[in-house]
């Protein structure tokens, strides 16, 4: 892991500059394509903390680095951040005058606490910081610029503390409160009509033509949706997607039958057969791209805990579960 005292200064890309400019205006909304829904931007107020950041071994005060420049500290606290595994780390960035200045790379423990949680930065950068952005980065061979995968962000707004949320325009730009959807059991790739309970498709089959059944906000670069069925042996992906009215990344999936599948997210489990009404749940998650692991990420906007034996074309509604798993946090600056 990179030494937390090392900082990197990277010019921001135009999209991120535009997002950060939006932070000072009204709440952001994300729409577009066929995955649409109201989104809520994060609002943060001025912080009041002037206390030096704590490293866990006592108070840390601003120091002078090897170059003689005055140093400040950035301390972070999070709730709901998952462990990223061995191949990825989190990295914080201070947004200073149109540039992203690295504010430390870290992992999290089994309680979701950052380790380490306090970092030294140049005092001038800390005093000029307008916002804090948290990204997911490769653990090795990382490009020095911020990745596209922005998890949390928040404004300092003239203070020393920033409240961090996924809804901030420089993060995902939504809290998924408007997400809704349903699915249907069917096996379009199989000629056998009796095995309908071995396939799940996020589509509306009630009309004369199939239609999208998901209402989801458009995701920024660095993120994709992923469908899952979770059973006694754990979760199984049905493929990733960015649009509700298009095929997902693996079509009907590796266990599909010989017939073509519709252009919607979903999967057939006919070869070998898996009956999805035997204790399975249906999930739509939001995943980093590139993905950090084979399990669903912590952000799960839609969940149905029990797949019922309902014949097509009838659908089954999913519950909005976004509020149960959205990470959040705080970044606090202590300056000399």
C-alpha positions in Angstrom: 0.0 0.0 0.0 1.3 3.5 -0.8 2.8 5.5 2.0 0.0 7.7 3.3 2.2 10.7 3.4 2.8 10.6 -0.4 0.4 12.8 -2.4 -0.3 13.0 -6.1 -1.7 16.0 -7.9 -3.6 15.3 -11.0 -5.5 17.7 -13.3 -9.2 16.8 -13.3 -11.0 15.6 -16.4 -13.6 17.9 -17.9 -16.5 15.6 -16.8 -15.4 15.7 -13.2 -14.9 19.5 -13.3 -18.5 19.8 -14.6 -19.8 17.6 -11.8 -18.0 19.5 -9.1 -19.3 22.8 -10.6 -22.8 21.3 -10.2 -22.1 20.8 -6.5 -22.7 24.4 -5.7 -26.1 24.5 -7.4 -29.3 22.6 -7.0 -29.6 18.9 -6.3 -28.4 16.8 -9.2 -30.7 14.6 -11.3 -29.7 11.7 -13.5 -31.7 10.7 -16.5 -31.1 9.2 -19.9 -31.7 6.2 -22.1 -34.2 3.7 -20.8 -32.7 3.5 -17.4 -34.2 6.6 -15.8 -35.2 7.8 -12.3 -35.0 10.8 -10.1 -31.7 11.2 -8.4 -30.8 13.3 -5.4 -27.5 15.2 -5.1 -25.7 15.3 -1.7 -25.9 18.5 0.3 -23.2 19.4 2.8 -22.8 22.2 5.2 -19.7 23.9 6.6 -17.9 21.8 9.2 -16.8 23.2 12.6 -14.1 20.8 13.6 -10.7 22.3 14.1 -9.3 19.3 16.0 -6.2 17.6 14.8 -6.8 14.2 13.2 -6.2 11.1 15.3 -4.1 8.2 14.1 -5.1 5.9 16.9 -1.9 6.5 18.8 -2.7 9.9 20.1 -3.2 13.3 18.5 -1.4 14.2 15.3 -0.7 17.8 14.7 0.4 19.5 11.5 4.0 18.9 10.8 6.7 20.0 8.4 7.6 17.5 5.7 11.0 16.7 4.4 10.8 19.5 1.9 10.1 22.0 4.6 6.5 22.6 3.5 3.9 22.8 6.2 1.7 19.7 6.4 -1.9 19.2 7.4 -3.9 16.1 8.2 -7.0 14.5 6.5 -8.8 12.1 8.7 -11.7 9.9 7.4 -14.5 7.9 8.9 -16.8 5.6 6.9 -19.9 3.5 7.3 -20.8 0.6 5.0 -17.6 0.4 2.9 -16.8 -3.2 2.0 -13.4 -4.9 1.9 -12.2 -4.7 -1.7 -10.0 -7.8 -1.5 -6.3 -8.0 -2.5 -6.5 -6.4 -6.0 -8.1 -3.0 -5.2 -7.8 -0.2 -2.6 -9.7 3.0 -1.8 -8.1 6.3 -2.5 -9.2 9.7 -1.3 -8.7 12.9 -3.3 -8.9 16.6 -2.3 -10.3 18.7 -5.1 -8.1 21.9 -5.1 -8.5 24.5 -7.8 -9.5 22.1 -10.6 -6.9 19.4 -9.6 -7.2 16.2 -7.7 -4.6 15.8 -5.0 -4.2 12.3 -3.5 -5.2 12.2 0.1 -4.1 8.6 0.8 -4.8 5.0 -0.2 -6.3 2.5 2.3 -8.2 -0.7 2.9 -11.0 -1.3 5.4 -11.2 -3.8 8.2 -14.0 -6.3 8.8 -16.0 -3.5 10.5 -15.6 -1.2 7.5 -13.2 1.2 9.2 -10.4 2.7 7.1 -6.9 1.5 7.8 -5.1 3.8 8.0 -7.6 6.6 8.6 -5.4 9.7 8.9 -3.1 11.1 6.2 -0.6 13.9 5.8 -1.1 16.4 3.0 0.4 19.6 2.0 -1.1 22.4 4.1 -1.7 24.7 1.1 -3.7 22.0 -0.6 -5.7 21.3 2.5 -6.5 24.9 3.0 -7.7 25.2 -0.6 -9.7 22.0 -0.8 -13.2 22.4 -2.1 -14.3 18.7 -2.0 -13.3 15.2 -1.2 -13.8 12.3 -3.6 -13.3 8.6 -2.8 -12.4 6.3 -5.6 -11.6 2.6 -6.1 -8.2 2.0 -7.5 -6.1 -1.0 -8.6 -3.7 -2.1 -5.8 -0.8 -2.5 -8.2 0.1 -0.7 -11.5 -2.3 2.1 -10.8 -2.6 5.1 -13.1 -1.7 8.2 -11.1 -5.0 9.9 -12.1 -8.3 9.1 -10.3 -10.2 6.2 -11.7 -13.7 6.5 -13.0 -15.1 4.6 -10.1 -16.1 7.3 -7.6 -17.8 5.8 -4.6 -18.4 8.8 -2.3 -18.0 12.6 -2.5 -18.8 15.7 -0.5 -18.1 19.4 -0.3 -16.1 21.2 2.4 -18.2 24.3 1.6 -15.8 26.7 3.3 -15.4 24.5 6.4 -13.0 21.7 7.5 -15.4 18.8 7.3 -17.2 17.2 4.4 -20.1 14.7 4.6 -19.7 12.1 2.0 -22.4 10.3 0.1 -23.0 8.2 -3.1 -25.6 10.8 -4.1 -23.1 13.6 -4.6 -22.7 14.6 -8.3 -19.0 13.7 -8.2 -19.9 10.2 -7.0 -22.8 8.1 -8.4 -25.1 11.1 -8.4 -28.1 9.3 -7.0 -29.4 7.6 -3.8 -31.5 5.1 -5.9 -34.6 6.1 -4.0 -36.6 6.1 -7.3 -35.4 2.6 -8.3 -38.2 0.1 -9.1 -38.7 -3.0 -11.1 -40.1 -6.5 -11.5 -39.1 -9.8 -13.2 -40.8 -12.7 -14.8 -39.9 -16.4 -14.6 -39.5 -17.9 -18.1 -37.0 -19.9 -20.2 -37.0 -18.4 -23.7 -33.9 -20.4 -24.7 -35.7 -23.7 -24.0 -38.4 -25.3 -26.1 -39.9 -26.9 -23.0 -42.7 -24.7 -21.6 -42.8 -26.6 -18.3 -39.3 -25.4 -17.2 -40.3 -21.7 -16.8 -39.1 -21.7 -13.2 -35.5 -22.3 -14.4 -35.1 -18.8 -15.9 -35.4 -15.2 -14.7 -35.8 -12.1 -16.9 -36.1 -8.5 -16.0 -38.8 -7.7 -18.6 -42.5 -7.0 -18.8 -44.3 -9.7 -20.7 -47.9 -8.7 -20.0 -48.4 -6.7 -23.2 -48.4 -7.6 -26.9 -44.6 -6.9 -27.0 -42.0 -7.4 -24.3 -40.9 -4.2 -22.6 -38.4 -3.1 -19.9 -39.5 -3.7 -16.4 -36.7 -1.8 -14.5 -36.7 1.9 -13.6 -33.1 2.7 -12.7 -31.0 5.9 -12.8 -28.3 6.1 -15.5 -24.9 5.2 -13.9 -21.8 7.3 -14.5 -18.7 5.7 -16.0 -17.0 3.2 -13.7 -20.2 1.5 -12.6 -22.6 -1.1 -14.0 -25.8 -2.9 -12.9 -25.7 -6.6 -12.3 -28.5 -9.2 -11.9 -28.2 -12.0 -9.4 -30.1 -15.1 -8.1 -29.0 -16.0 -4.5 -29.7 -19.5 -3.3 -28.4 -22.1 -0.8 -25.0 -22.2 -2.5 -24.5 -18.4 -2.7 -25.2 -15.8 -5.3 -24.9 -16.4 -9.1 -24.6 -13.5 -11.6 -27.1 -13.3 -14.4 -24.8 -10.7 -16.2 -24.0 -7.0 -16.1 -25.9 -4.2 -17.9 -26.2 -0.5 -18.2 -29.6 -0.2 -19.9 -32.9 -1.9 -19.0 -34.0 -2.3 -22.6 -30.9 -4.2 -23.9 -29.2 -7.6 -23.4 -26.8 -8.0 -20.5 -23.2 -9.0 -20.8 -23.7 -12.8 -21.2 -27.1 -12.9 -23.0 -29.0 -16.0 -21.8 -26.0 -17.2 -19.9 -23.8 -20.3 -20.0 -26.6 -22.5 -18.7 -29.1 -21.6 -21.4 -30.9 -23.8 -23.9 -30.5 -23.7 -27.7 -33.1 -21.1 -28.6 -32.4 -17.3 -28.9 -33.0 -15.1 -25.9 -34.8 -11.7 -25.7 -32.7 -8.4 -25.6 -33.2 -7.8 -21.9 -31.2 -8.6 -18.7 -31.7 -12.2 -17.5 -30.6 -15.8 -17.6 -31.8 -19.3 -18.2 -30.7 -22.1 -15.9 -31.8 -25.2 -17.9 -28.4 -26.9 -18.6 -27.9 -28.1 -15.9 -31.4 -27.3 -14.5 -31.8 -25.1 -11.4 -35.3 -24.4 -10.1 -35.3 -20.8 -8.9 -38.4 -21.3 -6.7 -36.4 -23.5 -4.4 -35.2 -20.9 -1.9 -33.7 -18.3 -4.2 -33.8 -14.5 -4.0 -33.5 -12.0 -6.9 -31.2 -9.0 -6.6 -30.1 -6.0 -8.8 -26.8 -4.6 -7.5 -24.5 -1.7 -8.6 -21.0 -2.9 -9.3 -17.6 -1.2 -9.8 -16.3 -1.5 -13.3 -13.7 -3.1 -13.3 -15.3 -5.4 -10.6 -13.4 -6.0 -7.4 -14.7 -9.6 -6.9 -17.3 -12.3 -7.6 -19.8 -11.3 -4.9 -22.4 -8.6 -5.1 -21.2 -5.1 -4.2 -22.8 -3.5 -1.1 -25.1 -1.2 -3.2 -28.2 -3.2 -4.0 -31.1 -1.0 -5.1 -33.6 -3.8 -5.8 -34.2 -7.1 -3.9 -36.9 -9.8 -3.8 -36.0 -12.1 -1.0 -38.2 -15.0 -2.2 -38.8 -15.9 -5.8 -42.3 -17.3 -5.9 -43.7 -20.0 -8.3 -45.6 -17.6 -10.6 -46.2 -18.6 -14.2 -45.4 -16.2 -17.1 -46.4 -13.7 -18.2 -47.2 -12.5 -14.7 -44.3 -10.6 -13.0 -43.0 -10.4 -9.5 -42.2 -7.0 -7.9 -38.9 -6.1 -6.3 -38.5 -4.0 -3.2 -36.3 -0.9 -3.1 -33.6 -1.8 -0.6 -31.1 0.9 -1.5 -31.2 2.7 1.9 -30.1 -0.6 3.6 -26.7 -0.6 2.1 -25.5 2.8 0.9 -22.1 3.7 2.2 -21.4 7.1 3.7 -18.6 8.9 5.5 -16.9 12.1 6.7 -13.6 13.7 5.7 -12.0 16.2 8.2 -9.1 18.5 7.6 -6.8 19.8 10.3 -4.5 22.6 9.2 -1.6 24.3 11.1 
